[in-house]
């Protein structure tokens, strides 16, 4: 169990929505306890991924569904949160991660009728590198729901510490280990 | 005379408190060499802060739910940055 008071934490894109949607009473209690002490911290890249997602859903929707998606987008943007921008230091670290791990460590995602393209998978992998870099530079543990990608980044940082002077290790917290 | 802000103004009152809590507060006051009013004020302020924070966190959670509920698993994936499109085999 992670003490909510030991935050603030940086929330990965999927971790943020997982925590918001989760109905498990213990997760709910943990999130309320966290929010009573800290803001949700996210990387600017998470806002980018999220708003691009709302925009894509809006484009695919029609009529009332569009209004619903727009209301959700407005609700998301109105949430109190701290957004960590991608500054020079984060950009440098993200570039090093991308150079060390040019290819995504896990395959494209797919459902029974839809699939992620290789190009989109590479984009998402680079976004993950930027989120990890933001966490590393901010010195804020990263709560994630994507062990495959972020553990690979942590491993690379541990193998090549000289490329990340005065930084690291990348502190990772899996969503499932919060409670 | 300088007027105090509302949060710093004080008013005398009479409280009925549980004996045990009162004894503990008096002990803290003796240990810290402050008066009982200071300790009780501090405890009330902390309690109010916790109460306000809990109410605030509930509001934020509700807002979060509004931003994410009612989506299919595929829509949630898209919102999480996983851009999905009809797979090539389906297009054909």
Interface residues (C-beta under 8 A of the other chain):
Chain A: X13 X14 X17 X19 X20 X21 X28 X31 X32 X33 X34 X35 X36 X37 X40 X49 X50 X52 X53 X54 X56 X57 X68 X71 X72 X73 X75 X76 X78 X79 X80 X109 X110 X111 X113 X114 X115 X116 X117 X120 X123 X124 X127
Chain B: X50 X53 X54 X56 X57 X58 X60 X61 X63 X64 X65 X66 X67 X68 X69 X70 X71 X73 X74 X75 X76 X77 X78 X79 X80 X81 X82 X83 X84 X85 X86 X87 X88 X90
